[in-house]
């Protein structure tokens, strides 16, 4: 299945999302952002899927936002149509109900690193480089590079990339906690599939709940996490069943406080 510049493959309980614009090193444009949302919605609705993998077509993960897509935008259009929309897209992916693994088969720079940062786990090939080079263009990271990445990885490595322009190797990224595993070149997707198979064998409801709990503890969208957890809990109660039945039967509910 293909949604424009994003391909979706379902392999049993594993969904593989591939950003597919190899001629541009998988640089992100508006069509690709829209396709990512569409694919995320499809994956979310598929009851078979327990784990998702995000990777790039060809030899690259993502070179970030395509400068030809945003370089000529008016400031207001850039702020609303590019930065804020990109935030919504990345948040949609970050809050998928299932664990998400990023298989970094190539460099992840700027928006590409921000895209990798939405994943719960990152597996990088040994040859890759990661960084936030935006200030070298007179720009700043715009898709949570200074927000989600700081919450997940700490401020100092983000400072070194965004302020100092440092580009980290895969091994340096591993030592800084920016990636979770390093594999040989060409092996990231296979390693991600192996890991996803192990995760998929675990309780899917427990995985979803734990993902929400960790996000809440890390200060990521606490309101959504708390309300989602509360709603899941309430949906399991006898009181909800009684309330719905009473509504349908047009009678007063007789709640018993039963879980």
Order of alpha helices (4+ residues) and beta strands (2+ residues): beta-beta-beta-alpha-beta-alpha-alpha-beta-beta-alpha-beta-beta-alpha-alpha-beta-alpha-beta-alpha-alpha-alpha-alpha
